[in-house]
Amino acid sequence: MNLDVQVPASYPTGAKMVIVGDAPDKEDVDAKQNFVASPGRCLQKACQVAGISWAEVGRSNVAKRRPQI
């Protein structure tokens, strides 16, 4: 995993809401997208139950890179 990779925010036109996390997971870094890892799948399901399309949700993290641990 390259820790220098930035995971950009995603704000679709007409977004109904925005989810902001702390930092991208390893899977997010590999995919270069926010919330594709397990927490993202949980949020997608919660949005589905609430009747919100995942395509209408903005996604970002406070840190754009995964911190070194």
C-alpha positions as CSV (number, residue, x, y, z in Angstrom):
1,M,0.0,0.0,0.0
2,N,1.3,3.4,-1.0
3,L,0.8,5.8,1.9
4,D,1.4,8.8,-0.4
5,V,-1.8,8.2,-2.3
6,Q,-4.5,10.8,-1.6
7,V,-8.1,9.6,-1.6
8,P,-10.2,12.5,-3.1
9,A,-13.6,13.5,-1.9
10,S,-16.6,12.7,-4.0
11,Y,-19.5,15.2,-4.1
12,P,-22.1,14.2,-6.7
13,T,-24.3,17.0,-8.1
14,G,-27.5,17.3,-6.1
15,A,-26.1,15.3,-3.1
16,K,-28.7,14.7,-0.4
17,M,-26.1,14.4,2.4
18,V,-22.4,14.2,3.0
19,I,-20.5,11.6,5.1
20,V,-17.2,12.6,6.5
21,G,-14.8,10.0,8.1
22,D,-11.5,10.3,9.8
23,A,-9.1,8.7,7.3
24,P,-9.3,6.3,4.4
25,D,-9.0,2.5,5.1
26,K,-6.5,0.4,3.3
27,E,-9.2,-0.7,0.8
28,D,-10.2,2.9,0.2
29,V,-6.5,3.8,-0.6
30,D,-6.2,0.8,-3.0
31,A,-9.5,1.8,-4.7
32,K,-8.8,5.6,-4.5
33,Q,-12.4,6.1,-3.3
34,N,-13.8,6.8,0.2
35,F,-16.0,4.3,2.0
36,V,-15.5,1.2,-0.1
37,A,-14.2,-0.8,2.9
38,S,-16.4,-2.5,5.6
39,P,-17.5,0.8,7.2
40,G,-18.6,2.1,3.8
41,R,-20.6,-1.1,3.0
42,C,-22.4,-0.6,6.4
43,L,-23.1,3.0,5.5
44,Q,-24.4,2.0,2.1
45,K,-26.8,-0.4,3.7
46,A,-28.0,2.2,6.2
47,C,-28.6,4.7,3.4
48,Q,-30.5,2.0,1.4
49,V,-32.7,1.3,4.5
50,A,-33.3,5.1,4.8
51,G,-34.3,5.3,1.2
52,I,-31.2,7.4,0.2
53,S,-29.4,6.4,-3.0
54,W,-25.6,5.9,-2.4
55,A,-25.1,7.8,-5.7
56,E,-26.6,10.9,-4.0
57,V,-24.2,10.8,-1.0
58,G,-21.1,13.0,-0.8
59,R,-18.1,11.1,0.7
60,S,-14.9,12.5,2.2
61,N,-12.4,12.1,5.0
62,V,-10.7,14.7,7.2
63,A,-7.3,13.1,6.4
64,K,-6.8,12.5,2.6
65,R,-4.1,10.0,3.3
66,R,-4.0,6.9,5.5
67,P,-1.8,7.6,8.5
68,Q,1.3,5.6,9.2
69,I,0.8,3.3,12.2
